[in-house]
Amino acid sequence: MHAGPHGHYISSMVQTTDIFISGGGIAGLTAAACFGSAGFQVICVDPAPPITERDAVGTDLRSTALLQPAHDLLSQMGLWPRLAPHASPLETMRIIDAGGPTGEARVTQDFKASEVSELPFGWNFPNWLLRRELSAYLETLDTVSFRAGVATRNLVARSHEARVALSDGASISAKLVIGADGRNSRVRALAGISTRTRHYGQKAIVFAVTHPIPHENVSIEVHKSGGPFTLVPLPDFEGRPSSAVVWMDDGPKAQALYAMDKAEFEHAMSARCCNVLGPLTLASDRALWPIISLQSNKLIAQRIALMAEAAHVVPPIGAQGLNMSLRDLATLLQLAEGDRSALGSEQMLRSYEKARAADIAVRVSGIDLLNRISQAPMQPAKDLRAFGLSALHNLRPIRKSLMQLGLGSR
């Protein structure tokens, strides 16, 4: 037996590690960084290398708002100083209902972070930038081996270890396997865990824009029908205020919008958001994403824990997606550090599922309801939505409770 790269050990053809992570998206890279920073030996693999440049082919044009609990976790692990210079704070969430017959904004309500905290609701980042900073951070950790271009092929779990076969021919022995490999999770399939999936008939167009009116750290959701049009603050781009956009609509309409030429699309998107920040100008390519909800029927199997989109997928409403994933990670990390000798044990995994299952179910159901309300095509339903928005905002205790729930602080 001899030491291999990053302190992992090679015996014959088998490499041993504490934790094996399948999936090198933002959630998987963050998990590798957090467990590696905590002193665990980690091997993380992904079939594709992370795209870490804004204008590269295939780059992820979405953005992610890291809410306060995510900030706390990343600060604890020493990651936040790398991210802070690129953050766009979210001080206010503005919800606009424009579902009236004229299509103009008829109800506007602001939910201010200052009502519940001295900090912003969260901090927004482009996904490609998070991948860049996380990948660079992993290079500084001698406890982590990240292998891009390598896929999980097979997995056999035993009472004392999990044995993982990789696409490059390597065999890994790990105490804990974390499936963070997305909505089509290979680990979940190998573990025989089923899912419940909802299809909404929607797609989301994601892109970045510039605009003449500064966003002033306000995230804006404009509701008409088909789904929300969301503008989330980004740092200035080429000297102009900039925002990330997620435009959700019924599938055929979204496909038609996506196919428009630049000038036609810019006119359509400016009208769709009621010109709240002035005429919008495209500042990136566009990408199209299907909208679904997915919930894994189990979070665990022998020596296996599912997290992030391997465990739950939600429509992009309320910045819940990655933040749910990081709550999964925080729970796993707390349990692993609480008793390192029990890493991957049945007791640890049952504690993880017990801690996360109810919260995941509530949030998946809640976001499903919000999305269906936002989709509403009939005028009476849109009128009821506008009334409900005003009623919720005007009842201060309920407003504060909703903001705290959205933050994950209750």
C-alpha positions as CSV (number, residue, x, y, z in Angstrom):
1,M,0.0,0.0,0.0
2,H,1.3,3.5,-0.9
3,A,0.1,7.0,-0.7
4,G,-1.4,8.4,-3.9
5,P,-2.1,12.0,-4.9
6,H,-3.9,14.2,-2.3
7,G,-3.2,11.7,0.5
8,H,-5.6,8.9,-0.7
9,Y,-4.3,5.4,-0.5
10,I,-3.9,2.9,-3.4
11,S,-3.9,-0.8,-2.7
12,S,-3.8,-3.0,-5.8
13,M,-6.5,-1.5,-8.0
14,V,-8.6,0.0,-5.2
15,Q,-8.3,3.5,-3.9
16,T,-9.7,4.3,-0.5
17,T,-11.3,7.6,0.7
18,D,-13.6,8.8,3.4
19,I,-16.2,10.3,1.0
20,F,-16.9,9.7,-2.6
21,I,-19.1,12.4,-4.3
22,S,-20.7,11.7,-7.7
23,G,-21.4,15.0,-9.4
24,G,-19.3,18.1,-10.0
25,G,-22.0,20.8,-10.3
26,I,-22.2,23.6,-7.9
27,A,-23.7,21.4,-5.1
28,G,-21.1,18.6,-5.6
29,L,-18.2,21.0,-5.8
30,T,-19.4,22.8,-2.6
31,A,-19.8,19.5,-0.8
32,A,-16.2,18.5,-1.8
33,A,-15.0,21.9,-0.6
34,C,-16.8,21.7,2.7
35,F,-15.9,18.1,3.6
36,G,-12.3,18.6,2.4
37,S,-12.0,21.8,4.6
38,A,-13.3,19.8,7.5
39,G,-10.5,17.3,7.1
40,F,-12.2,14.4,5.4
41,Q,-10.5,12.7,2.4
42,V,-12.8,13.3,-0.6
43,I,-12.9,12.1,-4.2
44,C,-15.3,13.9,-6.4
45,V,-16.0,13.0,-10.1
46,D,-18.1,14.4,-12.9
47,P,-18.4,13.3,-16.6
48,A,-17.8,16.9,-17.8
49,P,-15.3,19.5,-16.7
50,P,-16.9,22.6,-15.1
51,I,-17.3,25.5,-17.5
52,T,-15.9,28.5,-15.7
53,E,-16.0,31.3,-18.3
54,R,-19.0,33.6,-18.9
55,D,-19.0,33.4,-22.7
56,A,-17.8,29.8,-23.2
57,V,-19.9,27.4,-25.3
58,G,-22.3,25.5,-23.0
59,T,-21.8,27.8,-20.0
60,D,-24.6,27.8,-17.3
61,L,-26.2,31.2,-17.8
62,R,-28.4,30.9,-14.7
63,S,-27.6,32.7,-11.4
64,T,-27.9,31.6,-7.8
65,A,-28.9,33.6,-4.8
66,L,-27.1,32.2,-1.7
67,L,-29.3,32.9,1.2
68,Q,-28.2,33.7,4.8
69,P,-27.8,30.0,6.0
70,A,-25.7,29.3,2.9
71,H,-23.5,32.3,3.7
72,D,-23.0,31.0,7.2
73,L,-22.0,27.5,5.9
74,L,-19.6,28.9,3.4
75,S,-18.1,31.3,5.9
76,Q,-17.5,28.5,8.3
77,M,-15.7,26.5,5.7
78,G,-13.5,29.5,4.6
79,L,-15.1,29.8,1.2
80,W,-16.9,33.1,1.5
81,P,-13.9,35.4,1.2
82,R,-13.4,34.0,-2.3
83,L,-17.0,34.7,-3.3
84,A,-17.7,38.0,-1.5
85,P,-16.0,40.3,-4.1
86,H,-18.4,39.0,-6.7
87,A,-21.6,39.2,-4.7
88,S,-24.7,41.2,-5.5
89,P,-26.6,41.7,-2.3
90,L,-30.4,41.2,-2.4
91,E,-31.8,43.8,0.0
92,T,-35.4,43.8,-1.3
93,M,-37.7,41.3,-3.0
94,R,-40.3,43.2,-5.2
95,I,-43.3,41.2,-6.4
96,I,-45.4,42.8,-9.1
97,D,-48.7,41.5,-10.4
98,A,-49.4,42.6,-14.0
99,G,-52.2,40.0,-14.6
100,G,-54.9,42.6,-15.3
101,P,-56.6,43.0,-18.7
102,T,-54.1,45.8,-19.7
103,G,-51.0,43.8,-18.8
104,E,-49.7,46.8,-16.8
105,A,-48.3,46.6,-13.2
106,R,-51.3,46.8,-10.9
107,V,-50.0,45.6,-7.6
108,T,-46.4,46.2,-6.4
109,Q,-45.3,45.0,-3.0
110,D,-41.8,45.1,-1.5
111,F,-40.4,42.6,1.0
112,K,-37.4,44.2,2.8
113,A,-34.7,42.2,4.4
114,S,-34.3,44.9,7.0
115,E,-37.6,43.8,8.6
116,V,-36.1,40.4,9.6
117,S,-32.3,40.8,9.6
118,E,-29.4,43.2,9.6
119,L,-28.1,41.3,6.5
120,P,-29.5,41.0,3.0
121,F,-31.8,38.2,2.1
122,G,-28.9,36.8,0.1
123,W,-26.2,37.4,-2.4
124,N,-26.5,36.6,-6.1
125,F,-23.8,35.0,-8.3
126,P,-23.7,33.8,-11.9
127,N,-23.4,30.0,-11.8
128,W,-20.3,29.9,-14.1
129,L,-18.5,32.2,-11.6
130,L,-19.5,29.9,-8.6
131,R,-18.0,27.0,-10.6
132,R,-14.8,28.9,-11.2
133,E,-14.3,29.9,-7.6
134,L,-15.2,26.5,-6.2
135,S,-12.9,24.7,-8.7
136,A,-10.0,27.1,-7.8
137,Y,-10.7,26.5,-4.1
138,L,-10.5,22.7,-4.5
139,E,-7.0,23.1,-6.0
140,T,-5.9,24.5,-2.6
141,L,-7.1,21.5,-0.6
142,D,-4.8,18.4,-0.4
143,T,-7.7,16.5,1.1
144,V,-9.7,16.6,-2.2
145,S,-9.2,15.0,-5.6
146,F,-11.6,16.3,-8.2
147,R,-11.7,14.3,-11.4
148,A,-13.4,15.9,-14.4
149,G,-14.3,13.7,-17.3
150,V,-14.8,10.7,-15.1
151,A,-18.3,9.2,-14.5
152,T,-19.7,6.8,-11.9
153,R,-20.4,3.5,-13.6
154,N,-21.4,1.0,-10.9
155,L,-21.8,0.9,-7.1
156,V,-21.9,-2.0,-4.6
157,A,-22.6,-1.1,-1.0
158,R,-21.6,-3.3,1.9
159,S,-22.0,-2.9,5.7
160,H,-18.5,-1.4,6.1
161,E,-17.9,0.3,2.7
162,A,-19.2,1.2,-0.7
163,R,-17.2,0.1,-3.7
164,V,-17.6,2.4,-6.7
165,A,-16.5,1.6,-10.3
166,L,-15.5,4.6,-12.5
167,S,-15.5,5.1,-16.2
168,D,-11.7,5.4,-16.3
169,G,-11.4,1.9,-14.8
170,A,-10.6,3.0,-11.3
171,S,-12.3,1.4,-8.2
172,I,-13.0,3.4,-5.1
173,S,-13.7,2.3,-1.6
174,A,-15.5,4.9,0.5
175,K,-17.3,5.0,3.8
176,L,-19.9,7.4,2.4
177,V,-21.1,7.9,-1.1
178,I,-22.9,11.2,-1.8
179,G,-25.1,11.4,-4.9
180,A,-25.0,15.0,-6.0
181,D,-25.3,14.1,-9.7
182,G,-28.5,15.9,-10.7
183,R,-32.0,15.1,-11.6
184,N,-31.0,12.1,-13.6
185,S,-28.8,10.8,-10.8
186,R,-26.7,7.7,-11.6
187,V,-26.2,7.0,-7.9
188,R,-29.9,7.2,-7.2
189,A,-30.6,4.7,-10.0
190,L,-27.9,2.3,-8.9
191,A,-29.4,2.5,-5.3
192,G,-32.8,1.6,-6.7
193,I,-34.5,4.7,-5.3
194,S,-37.6,5.9,-7.1
195,T,-38.9,9.5,-7.6
196,R,-42.1,11.4,-7.9
197,T,-42.0,13.9,-10.8
198,R,-44.4,16.7,-11.8
199,H,-44.4,18.2,-15.3
200,Y,-45.8,21.7,-15.7
201,G,-45.6,22.1,-19.5
202,Q,-43.3,25.1,-18.9
203,K,-39.8,26.1,-20.0
204,A,-37.5,28.8,-18.6
205,I,-35.4,31.1,-20.8
206,V,-32.3,32.2,-18.8
207,F,-30.0,35.0,-19.8
208,A,-28.3,38.3,-18.6
209,V,-29.4,41.8,-19.4
210,T,-28.3,45.4,-19.0
211,H,-30.7,48.2,-18.3
212,P,-30.6,52.0,-17.8
213,I,-32.2,52.1,-14.4
214,P,-30.0,50.7,-11.5
215,H,-31.5,47.7,-9.8
216,E,-30.5,49.1,-6.3
217,N,-30.1,45.5,-5.0
218,V,-33.8,44.7,-5.6
219,S,-34.8,41.3,-7.0
220,I,-38.0,41.7,-9.0
221,E,-40.7,39.1,-9.9
222,V,-43.3,40.2,-12.5
223,H,-46.4,37.9,-12.7
224,K,-48.8,37.8,-15.6
225,S,-49.5,34.2,-16.7
226,G,-47.4,31.2,-17.7
227,G,-44.9,31.8,-14.9
228,P,-42.9,34.7,-13.4
229,F,-40.4,36.9,-15.1
230,T,-37.6,37.4,-12.6
231,L,-34.8,39.9,-12.6
232,V,-32.0,39.3,-10.1
233,P,-29.2,41.8,-9.5
234,L,-25.7,41.2,-10.9
235,P,-22.6,43.4,-10.8
236,D,-22.4,46.1,-13.5
237,F,-21.5,44.7,-16.9
238,E,-19.5,46.9,-19.3
239,G,-20.3,49.9,-17.2
240,R,-24.1,49.4,-17.2
241,P,-26.4,48.0,-14.5
242,S,-27.0,44.3,-15.0
243,S,-29.4,41.6,-13.9
244,A,-29.9,37.9,-14.4
245,V,-33.2,36.9,-15.9
246,V,-35.3,33.7,-15.6
247,W,-38.4,34.0,-17.8
248,M,-40.8,31.1,-17.3
249,D,-43.7,30.5,-19.7
250,D,-45.7,27.7,-21.2
251,G,-43.5,25.4,-23.3
252,P,-44.6,26.4,-26.9
253,K,-44.6,30.1,-26.1
254,A,-41.2,29.9,-24.4
255,Q,-39.8,28.0,-27.4
256,A,-41.2,30.7,-29.8
257,L,-39.6,33.4,-27.7
258,Y,-36.3,31.6,-27.6
259,A,-36.3,31.4,-31.4
260,M,-36.8,35.2,-31.9
261,D,-34.0,37.4,-33.2
262,K,-32.2,39.7,-30.8
263,A,-34.2,42.9,-31.5
264,E,-37.6,41.2,-31.4
265,F,-36.7,39.3,-28.2
266,E,-35.5,42.5,-26.5
267,H,-38.8,44.2,-27.3
268,A,-40.7,41.2,-26.0
269,M,-38.8,40.9,-22.7
270,S,-39.0,44.6,-22.0
271,A,-42.7,44.6,-22.4
272,R,-43.1,41.4,-20.4
273,C,-41.5,43.0,-17.3
274,C,-43.5,46.3,-17.7
275,N,-40.2,48.1,-18.4
276,V,-39.6,48.3,-14.6
277,L,-35.8,48.9,-15.2
278,G,-36.2,50.6,-18.6
279,P,-35.6,48.9,-22.0
280,L,-33.6,45.7,-21.5
281,T,-30.6,44.8,-23.6
282,L,-29.3,41.2,-24.0
283,A,-25.9,40.8,-22.4
284,S,-25.4,37.1,-22.9
285,D,-26.6,34.2,-25.0
286,R,-29.9,32.6,-24.1
287,A,-30.5,29.1,-22.8
288,L,-33.7,27.1,-22.4
289,W,-34.5,24.8,-19.4
290,P,-37.5,22.5,-18.8
291,I,-39.4,23.1,-15.6
292,I,-40.3,20.2,-13.3
293,S,-40.6,19.2,-9.7
294,L,-39.0,16.0,-8.5
295,Q,-38.8,14.4,-5.1
296,S,-36.9,11.3,-4.3
297,N,-38.9,8.7,-2.4
298,K,-35.9,8.1,-0.1
299,L,-32.8,10.1,0.7
300,I,-30.6,7.2,1.7
301,A,-29.6,3.6,1.0
302,Q,-26.8,1.5,2.5
303,R,-23.7,3.8,2.6
304,I,-25.4,6.3,0.3
305,A,-26.9,9.8,0.8
306,L,-28.7,11.7,-1.9
307,M,-28.5,15.5,-1.9
308,A,-29.3,18.5,-4.1
309,E,-31.1,17.7,-7.4
310,A,-30.5,14.0,-7.0
311,A,-33.0,14.3,-4.1
312,H,-35.2,17.3,-5.1
313,V,-35.8,19.6,-8.0
314,V,-38.1,22.7,-7.8
315,P,-39.1,25.4,-10.2
316,P,-36.8,28.5,-9.9
317,I,-39.0,30.5,-7.6
318,G,-37.9,32.1,-4.3
319,A,-34.2,31.1,-4.6
320,Q,-34.9,27.7,-3.0
321,G,-33.2,25.2,-5.3
322,L,-29.5,25.4,-4.4
323,N,-30.3,26.7,-0.9
324,M,-32.2,23.5,-0.2
325,S,-29.2,21.6,-1.5
326,L,-26.9,23.5,0.9
327,R,-29.2,22.7,3.8
328,D,-28.8,19.0,2.8
329,L,-25.0,19.5,2.9
330,A,-25.0,21.4,6.2
331,T,-26.9,18.5,7.8
332,L,-24.6,15.8,6.4
333,L,-21.6,17.8,7.5
334,Q,-22.9,18.3,11.0
335,L,-23.6,14.6,11.4
336,A,-20.2,13.6,9.9
337,E,-18.3,15.9,12.2
338,G,-20.4,14.9,15.2
339,D,-19.1,11.3,15.1
340,R,-16.4,10.7,12.5
341,S,-16.2,7.0,13.4
342,A,-19.8,6.6,12.3
343,L,-19.3,8.2,8.8
344,G,-21.7,6.5,6.4
345,S,-23.3,4.3,9.1
346,E,-27.0,3.4,9.1
347,Q,-27.5,5.5,12.2
348,M,-25.9,8.6,10.6
349,L,-27.9,8.1,7.4
350,R,-31.2,7.6,9.2
351,S,-30.5,10.8,11.1
352,Y,-29.9,12.7,7.9
353,E,-33.2,11.5,6.3
354,K,-35.1,12.3,9.5
355,A,-33.6,15.8,9.6
356,R,-34.2,16.7,5.9
357,A,-37.3,14.8,4.6
358,A,-40.0,17.0,6.2
359,D,-38.4,20.3,5.2
360,I,-37.9,19.1,1.6
361,A,-41.5,17.9,1.3
362,V,-42.8,21.2,2.6
363,R,-40.7,23.3,0.3
364,V,-41.3,21.2,-2.8
365,S,-45.1,21.4,-2.2
366,G,-45.0,25.1,-1.4
367,I,-43.0,26.0,-4.5
368,D,-45.3,23.7,-6.6
369,L,-48.3,25.7,-5.3
370,L,-46.6,29.1,-6.0
371,N,-45.7,28.0,-9.5
372,R,-49.3,26.8,-10.3
373,I,-50.6,30.2,-9.0
374,S,-48.1,32.0,-11.2
375,Q,-49.1,30.0,-14.2
376,A,-52.8,30.9,-13.9
377,P,-54.3,31.7,-17.4
378,M,-57.8,32.6,-16.3
379,Q,-58.6,36.2,-15.3
380,P,-60.5,35.3,-12.0
381,A,-57.5,33.3,-10.8
382,K,-55.1,36.1,-11.7
383,D,-57.3,38.6,-9.8
384,L,-57.3,36.3,-6.8
385,R,-53.5,36.2,-7.0
386,A,-53.2,40.0,-6.9
387,F,-55.6,40.2,-4.0
388,G,-53.6,37.5,-2.1
389,L,-50.3,39.3,-2.7
390,S,-51.7,42.5,-1.1
391,A,-53.3,40.7,1.7
392,L,-50.1,38.7,2.6
393,H,-48.0,41.9,2.4
394,N,-50.3,44.0,4.6
395,L,-50.4,41.4,7.4
396,R,-47.1,42.2,9.0
397,P,-46.7,39.1,11.2
398,I,-47.5,36.8,8.2
399,R,-45.2,38.8,6.0
400,K,-42.3,38.4,8.5
401,S,-43.0,34.7,8.9
402,L,-43.0,34.1,5.2
403,M,-39.7,36.0,4.8
404,Q,-38.1,34.0,7.6
405,L,-39.4,30.7,6.1
406,G,-38.0,31.7,2.7
407,L,-34.6,32.4,4.3
408,G,-34.5,29.0,5.9
409,S,-34.3,30.5,9.3
410,R,-37.5,28.7,10.5
